[in-house]
Amino acid sequence: MAKRHRKEQVGVVLSNKTPQTTIVEVTNLAKHPIFHKVVRQRKKYVAHNEQSTAKVGDKVRIKETRPMSRTKRWRVVEVLSVSK
C-alpha cells in the first residue's frame, strides 16, 4: 500500500499560550482574478507542538496529520528560524 503524501506549509507562530498547541499563520501571494495585482493571503492553522519548542515569532514548518482535536489537523515538524 502506498504511503499518503501529506501537505506541508511554512509559517510564523502567532500564539503558543495553550499547552502542546501553537497557532501558525501561513502567508501566500496570489494574483487577483479581476485586478491582476499580487495580493497577500493569510490563513491561520492550529498545530500540535509536543515539546512546545516553537515560540511566538518563530518560523516553523507544519505538516498535515490526523485530527488531534476539533480544530487541530496539523503538527509542527521543525523550527526553521528563531525570533529574537
C-alpha angles and dihedrals in degrees: 000000000000120000115246117246110234124206120250128201135182119219148143124267111244100176139008100170097122118070115262091358133099132180111225125194116211118197123202131181116223135168115250110244096225107024095037093219123134109255129192113234120196129195131178123221128190107224134188113242108184101188095027090239096150118081130192111291096021120132109234141178115230128193132202114254142163116299109280095179140341093297105014112098099139136065133203109251100180144344108243101186134003123227121229 
